[in-house]
């Protein structure tokens, strides 16, 4: 950040490049020069960006000033004779290269102007990037103009973030307060809205559910809990579980300051738990179906990229047994 302004200066420097070439150019219209390698020392790209917000605080544009330069350039030719010709012509070559450098700056400006044009005319689904073999996508359209603080080195970026697919959804108008900055030095902070997680669950609902559990210990446990099952199907029956969830108009996941992550809902997310039985004469018979509103409160802690889940409470409401 340039002190006292909302301008950001970006300097990429100290880049040494060794480029292999397969090409040629002609000197004096008849001497072919075949270059094999060009070495550049301390390549530097220096550009300054200034953000200008529209009155709606959503649309914005960037103003830029850029430069491109390097300390030295060494051209290696394919033969000693050609190398001498290049060495003799170094002043002319250097002048030609220096004359081209402003065009590189103009190329940076062209890219920024293209971005400005896209942002100026963006709709709710302008910047959508494909995920998972193009079956899903994440909406990276800006929901709020970037925020750059004059008195610090922080830049805040705000994206719609919704996962879109067959159930296309977008929600980029509910930012009522900017997320808090947790004080750390030299850190980037990523805040994820619960709507992004919900949209992912809703898009994957048909591919995740139903969940089928088949295990001998689970089967034995179910026969102990539901004595009617072995009485009807016999003691050699195997019992599996099929779990489905229908979100409907509800949200499968909510973030809550008091309870942490809330999975499901006591009112508007329907969970179906089906006991599937098989014996010598019957295969995958639906013995019992529980339809209920299931809600679980979980504390999910992430440290050093390791997730520590802890389910603290589980509620079952409005259960119907068939």
C-alpha positions, 0 to 999 in steps of 0.5 A, a space after each residue: 500500500 502506498 501510504 496515505 492513498 488507496 493505491 497498491 504498488 506491486 513489484 515482481 523483481 529479481 527474476 533471472 530467466 534463461 529462455 531457449 529459442 527456436 527462431 531466427 531473424 535477418 540482419 541487413 535483409 540477408 544474414 540469417 541469425 539463429 538464436 539458441 538462448 537468451 539470458 535475462 538478469 533481474 527482470 522486474 515488473 512494476 505496476 501500481 493499481 488504484 481501485 475506483 468504486 461505483 456508487 453501488 459498492 459492487 462494481 469497480 474498476 482498476 487504474 494502473 501504471 506499469 513498467 517492465 525492465 531488466 538489468 542485462 540481456 545475453 544472446 547466445 548464438 548457434 555458431 562463433 561467427 553469428 555470435 560475433 555478429 551479435 556482439 558487434 550489433 549489441 547497441 542496435 539490438 539493445 535499442 530495439 529491445 528497449 523500444 519494445 518494453 513500453 509495449 509490454 506495459 501496454 499489454 498489462 494495461 490491456 489485460 486490466 482494461 479487459 477485466 474492467 470491462 467484464 466487471 462493469 458489465 457483470 451480472 450475477 453469474 458472470 464469473 463462474 468457474 467449472 469444478 468436478 468435470 464441469 458438472 459443478 461450478 463455483 460462482 466467483 462474481 464479486 458480491 462487494 467491491 474490494 476493500 483496501 484500507 488506507 491505514 493498513 496493508 489489507 485488501 478484502 475481496 468478497 465473492 458470491 461463492 455459491 456452488 452452482 449446477 443443475 440446481 442453479 442458485 446465487 446469493 450475492 446480496 446478503 453481505 450486511 457486515 464485513 467479517 472481522 479481521 483476526 489480528 495476526 501478522 503476515 496472514 491471509 484470512 479466508 471466511 466461508 459463508 454457510 450458504 456456500 457450504 449449503 449450496 455444495 451439499 444441495 448440489 451433491 445431494 443426489 450423488 451423496 445420498 442415499 448412504 448405505 451402511 452394511 456391516 456385520 457388527 451393525 447388523 447384529 446391533 440392529 437385531 438386538 435393538 429391533 427384536 421383531 426383525 429376527 422374529 420375522 426374517 429369522 436369526 440369520 437375517 442381515 440388516 443394513 441401513 440406507 440413509 437419505 436426506 431431503 433438504 427441501 426449502 430448509 438449509 442442511 447446514 447452519 453456522 451458529 455462535 452458540 451451538 457451532 455447526 448445526 447439521 439438519 433441522 428439527 423442522 424443515 430438513 427431512 431425514 429418512 432411515 431405512 432398515 434393509 433386510 436379507 435372508 435366504 429367501 428375501 433380498 434387500 427388503 425394506 423392513 422399517 422406515 423412519 421419517 424424521 427431522 434430525 438435528 445434530 450440533 457439532 464442534 468442528 475445529 481445524 488446526 494445522 489442516 487437521 479436522 477435529 469433529 465433536 458431535 455434542 447433541 443430537 435431536 430427533 423430532 416428528 418421527 414417523 415409523 412405517 
